[in-house]
């Protein structure tokens, strides 16, 4: 009898730029428990939109993704829309922000803040 390998997709990838910014924010707030929550809500010009929040506590249904001393949280409802995505931090002439690159999105708006599946 052969072994069955179960593939669990990676919840999120976190870029080094996002890690650096999160470490900076944790230091500025003097709070090592600070975590970035990434979530999906209805709305935006494409149907769904990304949201970001900073929290100390993790909920029971959260999936934590850690890299180099920082943690990103995804709730169970948002997980299905975000699985396989990359969280990045961008600084440009337009400003600075956390961004999601989502392979599950079929269409996105021009600013990248909303998407459809």
GROMACS elastic network, one bead per residue, 0.5 to 0.9 nm:
[ bonds ]
;  ai    aj funct       b0    kb
    8    11     6  0.85804   500
    9    12     6  0.88436   500
    9    83     6  0.69856   500
    9    84     6  0.67471   500
   10    13     6  0.73870   500
   10    65     6  0.89789   500
   10    83     6  0.65445   500
   10    84     6  0.56505   500
   10    85     6  0.84997   500
   11    63     6  0.77255   500
   11    64     6  0.85621   500
   11    65     6  0.71368   500
   11    74     6  0.83274   500
   11    79     6  0.72215   500
   11    82     6  0.70937   500
   11    84     6  0.54755   500
   11    85     6  0.71930   500
   12    65     6  0.67250   500
   12    72     6  0.84369   500
   12    74     6  0.88684   500
   12    82     6  0.72156   500
   12    83     6  0.60366   500
   12    84     6  0.53267   500
   12    85     6  0.51109   500
   12    86     6  0.55999   500
   12    87     6  0.70515   500
   13    65     6  0.80468   500
   13    67     6  0.87257   500
   13    84     6  0.71555   500
   13    85     6  0.63084   500
   13    87     6  0.61508   500
   13    88     6  0.86440   500
   14    17     6  0.82262   500
   14    18     6  0.63023   500
   14    19     6  0.67875   500
   14    65     6  0.83225   500
   14    66     6  0.82652   500
   14    67     6  0.70560   500
   14    72     6  0.82375   500
   14    85     6  0.87365   500
   14    86     6  0.57460   500
   14    88     6  0.63241   500
   15    18     6  0.52619   500
   15    19     6  0.63442   500
   15    20     6  0.87246   500
   15    67     6  0.89833   500
   15    86     6  0.71128   500
   15    87     6  0.62709   500
   15    88     6  0.52956   500
   15    89     6  0.76555   500
   16    20     6  0.60858   500
   16    21     6  0.86296   500
   16    67     6  0.88851   500
   16    68     6  0.88537   500
   16    88     6  0.78246   500
   16    89     6  0.86078   500
   17    20     6  0.51772   500
   17    21     6  0.63244   500
   17    22     6  0.86751   500
   17    88     6  0.62746   500
   17    89     6  0.55054   500
   17    90     6  0.75504   500
   18    21     6  0.51775   500
   18    22     6  0.60985   500
   18    23     6  0.85518   500
   18    87     6  0.67799   500
   18    90     6  0.81014   500
   18    98     6  0.71941   500
   18    99     6  0.89878   500
   19    22     6  0.51553   500
   19    23     6  0.61127   500
   19    24     6  0.85851   500
   19    67     6  0.72525   500
   19    68     6  0.71164   500
   19    69     6  0.81255   500
   19    70     6  0.64510   500
   19    71     6  0.88188   500
   19    88     6  0.83688   500
   19    89     6  0.83417   500
   20    23     6  0.51895   500
   20    24     6  0.62281   500
   20    25     6  0.87387   500
   20    89     6  0.87461   500
   21    24     6  0.50083   500
   21    25     6  0.61965   500
   21    26     6  0.86204   500
   21    89     6  0.71122   500
   22    25     6  0.50570   500
   22    26     6  0.61227   500
   22    27     6  0.85822   500
   22    34     6  0.85740   500
   22    35     6  0.80868   500
   22    36     6  0.76934   500
   22    70     6  0.66539   500
   22    71     6  0.86645   500
   23    26     6  0.51010   500
   23    27     6  0.62106   500
   23    28     6  0.86246   500
   23    32     6  0.87378   500
   23    69     6  0.77170   500
   23    70     6  0.67333   500
   24    27     6  0.51421   500
   24    28     6  0.61084   500
   24    29     6  0.86035   500
   25    28     6  0.50231   500
   25    29     6  0.60965   500
   25    30     6  0.82567   500
   25    31     6  0.85583   500
   25    34     6  0.83799   500
   26    29     6  0.52463   500
   26    30     6  0.58041   500
   26    31     6  0.52679   500
   26    32     6  0.57889   500
   26    33     6  0.78351   500
   26    34     6  0.60383   500
   26    35     6  0.84028   500
   26    70     6  0.87656   500
   27    31     6  0.65493   500
   27    32     6  0.74376   500
   28    31     6  0.78979   500
   29    32     6  0.84268   500
   29    34     6  0.84037   500
   31    34     6  0.57619   500
   31    56     6  0.84562   500
   32    35     6  0.84940   500
   32    56     6  0.86251   500
   32    69     6  0.89901   500
   32    70     6  0.87188   500
   33    55     6  0.79753   500
   33    56     6  0.51279   500
   33    57     6  0.76559   500
   33    70     6  0.89880   500
   33    71     6  0.89890   500
   34    54     6  0.63867   500
   34    55     6  0.55985   500
   34    57     6  0.80610   500
   34    70     6  0.82238   500
   34    71     6  0.80518   500
   35    53     6  0.83225   500
   35    54     6  0.55794   500
   35    55     6  0.52793   500
   35    56     6  0.58448   500
   35    57     6  0.78719   500
   35    58     6  0.83913   500
   35    70     6  0.68712   500
   35    71     6  0.52701   500
   35    72     6  0.57807   500
   35    73     6  0.69451   500
   36    52     6  0.68161   500
   36    53     6  0.58778   500
   36    55     6  0.64827   500
   36    56     6  0.87332   500
   36    70     6  0.83231   500
   36    71     6  0.65007   500
   36    73     6  0.61203   500
   36    74     6  0.88921   500
   37    51     6  0.79672   500
   37    52     6  0.55069   500
   37    53     6  0.50580   500
   37    54     6  0.59376   500
   37    55     6  0.68789   500
   37    71     6  0.86025   500
   37    72     6  0.56520   500
   37    74     6  0.60540   500
   37    75     6  0.81482   500
   38    50     6  0.70758   500
   38    51     6  0.57646   500
   38    53     6  0.68215   500
   38    72     6  0.69930   500
   38    73     6  0.61963   500
   38    74     6  0.55836   500
   38    75     6  0.79982   500
   38    78     6  0.80895   500
   38    82     6  0.86969   500
   38    87     6  0.87181   500
   38   100     6  0.88930   500
   39    49     6  0.83989   500
   39    50     6  0.57967   500
   39    51     6  0.50955   500
   39    52     6  0.64326   500
   39    53     6  0.84615   500
   39    73     6  0.83864   500
   39    74     6  0.61485   500
   39    75     6  0.68030   500
   39    77     6  0.83392   500
   39    78     6  0.53988   500
   39    79     6  0.79957   500
   39    81     6  0.89574   500
   39    82     6  0.80986   500
   40    48     6  0.65181   500
   40    49     6  0.56461   500
   40    51     6  0.60048   500
   40    52     6  0.89294   500
   40    77     6  0.80131   500
   40    78     6  0.52266   500
   40    79     6  0.85528   500
   40    81     6  0.73698   500
   40    82     6  0.79889   500
   41    44     6  0.87521   500
   41    47     6  0.87164   500
   41    48     6  0.56321   500
   41    49     6  0.54670   500
   41    50     6  0.65370   500
   41    51     6  0.72229   500
   41    78     6  0.79410   500
   42    47     6  0.59473   500
   42    49     6  0.61487   500
   42    50     6  0.88872   500
   43    46     6  0.72876   500
   43    47     6  0.50204   500
   43    49     6  0.58208   500
   43   114     6  0.76754   500
   44    47     6  0.55810   500
   44    48     6  0.57932   500
   44    49     6  0.54066   500
   44    50     6  0.88587   500
   44   109     6  0.84394   500
   44   113     6  0.75056   500
   44   114     6  0.53570   500
   44   115     6  0.77521   500
   45    48     6  0.77962   500
   45    49     6  0.82766   500
   45   108     6  0.85719   500
   45   109     6  0.65878   500
   45   113     6  0.88208   500
   45   114     6  0.63779   500
   45   115     6  0.77357   500
   46    49     6  0.76799   500
   46   107     6  0.72018   500
   46   108     6  0.62980   500
   46   109     6  0.61558   500
   46   113     6  0.89608   500
   46   114     6  0.54737   500
   46   116     6  0.53510   500
   47   114     6  0.68363   500
   47   115     6  0.61300   500
   47   116     6  0.54625   500
   47   117     6  0.84497   500
   48   113     6  0.85968   500
   48   114     6  0.53716   500
   48   115     6  0.53315   500
   48   116     6  0.59941   500
   48   117     6  0.84354   500
   49   112     6  0.88617   500
   49   113     6  0.57264   500
   49   115     6  0.62128   500
   49   116     6  0.86188   500
   50    99     6  0.85585   500
   50   100     6  0.76868   500
   50   112     6  0.89388   500
   50   113     6  0.59042   500
   50   114     6  0.62622   500
   50   115     6  0.83359   500
   51   113     6  0.84372   500
   52    98     6  0.79268   500
   55    58     6  0.76616   500
   58    61     6  0.83371   500
   58    62     6  0.64440   500
   58    63     6  0.87141   500
   58    64     6  0.80402   500
   58    73     6  0.73438   500
   59    62     6  0.53500   500
   59    63     6  0.87730   500
   59    73     6  0.89030   500
   59    75     6  0.78268   500
   60    63     6  0.86396   500
   60    75     6  0.88878   500
   61    74     6  0.85701   500
   61    75     6  0.59990   500
   61    76     6  0.56291   500
   61    77     6  0.89577   500
   62    73     6  0.60477   500
   62    74     6  0.53872   500
   62    76     6  0.59386   500
   62    79     6  0.86833   500
   63    72     6  0.83030   500
   63    73     6  0.57115   500
   63    74     6  0.51885   500
   63    75     6  0.62920   500
   63    76     6  0.71527   500
   63    79     6  0.77746   500
   64    71     6  0.63379   500
   64    72     6  0.57584   500
   64    74     6  0.65327   500
   64    75     6  0.88438   500
   65    70     6  0.83476   500
   65    71     6  0.55096   500
   65    72     6  0.51586   500
   65    73     6  0.63513   500
   65    74     6  0.81276   500
   66    69     6  0.67237   500
   66    70     6  0.55490   500
   66    72     6  0.63318   500
   66    73     6  0.87556   500
   67    70     6  0.55311   500
   67    71     6  0.65757   500
   67    72     6  0.86229   500
   68    71     6  0.85708   500
   72    87     6  0.89328   500
   74    77     6  0.82867   500
   74    78     6  0.63403   500
   74    79     6  0.58839   500
   74    82     6  0.81447   500
   75    78     6  0.54881   500
   75    79     6  0.60718   500
   76    79     6  0.51749   500
   76    80     6  0.74466   500
   77    80     6  0.65094   500
   77    81     6  0.79670   500
   78    81     6  0.54645   500
   78    82     6  0.62236   500
   78    83     6  0.85593   500
   79    82     6  0.50872   500
   79    83     6  0.56612   500
   80    83     6  0.58048   500
   81    84     6  0.88411   500
   81    85     6  0.86876   500
   81   102     6  0.82432   500
   81   104     6  0.67439   500
   81   105     6  0.81286   500
   81   117     6  0.80262   500
   82    85     6  0.54196   500
   82    86     6  0.85677   500
   82   100     6  0.85328   500
   82   102     6  0.65338   500
   82   103     6  0.83931   500
   82   104     6  0.73532   500
   83    86     6  0.89415   500
   83   102     6  0.80875   500
   83   103     6  0.84917   500
   83   104     6  0.79147   500
   84   101     6  0.89334   500
   84   102     6  0.69854   500
   84   103     6  0.66743   500
   84   104     6  0.78321   500
   85   100     6  0.65265   500
   85   101     6  0.55037   500
   85   103     6  0.61686   500
   85   104     6  0.78637   500
   86    99     6  0.81104   500
   86   100     6  0.56662   500
   86   101     6  0.50968   500
   86   102     6  0.66265   500
   86   103     6  0.87398   500
   87    98     6  0.69010   500
   87    99     6  0.57606   500
   87   101     6  0.66267   500
   87   102     6  0.88469   500
   88    97     6  0.83789   500
   88    98     6  0.56132   500
   88    99     6  0.51540   500
   88   100     6  0.64116   500
   88   101     6  0.78264   500
   89    96     6  0.72651   500
   89    97     6  0.56740   500
   89    99     6  0.59486   500
   89   100     6  0.88413   500
   90    95     6  0.80570   500
   90    96     6  0.54300   500
   90    97     6  0.55156   500
   90    98     6  0.63033   500
   90    99     6  0.70783   500
   91    94     6  0.77572   500
   91    95     6  0.58545   500
   91    97     6  0.67463   500
   92    95     6  0.52983   500
   92    96     6  0.61780   500
   93    96     6  0.81711   500
   99   112     6  0.76176   500
   99   113     6  0.77640   500
  100   112     6  0.78164   500
  100   113     6  0.81001   500
  101   105     6  0.86719   500
  101   112     6  0.84253   500
  102   105     6  0.56372   500
  102   115     6  0.87937   500
  103   106     6  0.79728   500
  104   116     6  0.85906   500
  104   117     6  0.64866   500
  105   108     6  0.67563   500
  105   115     6  0.58373   500
  105   116     6  0.55813   500
  105   117     6  0.50396   500
  106   115     6  0.72790   500
  106   116     6  0.57966   500
  106   117     6  0.52210   500
  107   114     6  0.86322   500
  107   115     6  0.55337   500
  107   116     6  0.53687   500
  107   117     6  0.71545   500
  108   111     6  0.80828   500
  108   112     6  0.58912   500
  108   113     6  0.76182   500
  108   114     6  0.57685   500
  108   116     6  0.64845   500
  109   112     6  0.53015   500
  109   113     6  0.67122   500
  109   114     6  0.56677   500
  109   115     6  0.62791   500
  109   116     6  0.89702   500
  110   113     6  0.80046   500
  110   114     6  0.85947   500
  111   114     6  0.77429   500
  112   115     6  0.73790   500
